[in-house]
């Protein structure tokens, strides 16, 4: 019996993770957490996180970018793609 329950629990978890609502719930939870953190007494650490440099180095070649810069570039890329899609339809 315990094996059947375990299997059923895993099946429920798998269905939950694969459902479209999961992404929405996770995005909403992260948004609420970010808003609370940004407006809390510890907001300095939230804004400092955006200026954290991330990157990689291969031999002498090095590439770094702040999280803030990366998200701005991603947003611009997405807007350009959306504009191209709309332009093709018209």
N, C-alpha and C positions, 0 to 999 in steps of 0.2 A: 504493500500500500504506500509506503514512504517514497518508493521510487516513482510511482505514478503521480503523487503529489508534486514531487520535485520536477518531474517532466512537465506537468501542467503549469507550474510556476514559471519555468523557463519559457514555455510557450507564450504565456501572458506577457512576460518581459520582452520577448522578441517582437510580439505584435505591437507592444507599446512603443518600442524603440523605432520600429519601421513605419509607424503611422505618421501621416503628414502633420497631425496635431502636435507631435513631439517637438518638431522644429519650432513651431509657433510658441509652445509653452516655454521651451528653453530660451528662445529669443526674448520673450516677455520677461522672464525671470532675470536674465542678464541685464536687460534694460533697466528694470526696477533697481537692481543691485547697483548698477553704475550711477543712476540718478541719486540714489541714497548716499553713495560714497562721495560723489562730486559735491554734494551739498552738506556733507558732514564736517565736523571739526578737523577731520583728517583729509580734507580735500586737497591739500598740498601734495600728498603722495599720489593722488589720482592724476593730477595735472603733470607731475614729474614723470609719471609712467609714460606719458605720450611722447616725451623727449628722450626716451631710452634709445640708445643706438644699438641696432642689430645689424649683423652682416656676416661676411665670411672672408677668409683669406686663403689664397692658393699661391704658394710661392711668394713672389713679390706683389702679385695682383691682390687688391683688397677692395671690397665693396661694402659700404655701410650706409645705413639710412635710418632715420628715426621712425618710430611707429606712426607719429603724426604725419610725416611726409609720405609714408607708404599708403596710409589710408586716404590721403588727399589724391594721390596718383591713381589709386584704385577707383575712387569716385569719378574722376575725370575720364578714365578709360570706360567705365560703365555708361557714362553719359554719351560719349562718342559712339559706342556700339548701339545704344538705343536710338540715337539720331540717325545713324546709317540705316537701321532697320526701318524706321519711319519713312526715310527718304525713298527707299526701294519700293515701298507700298504705293506711294503717291505718284 
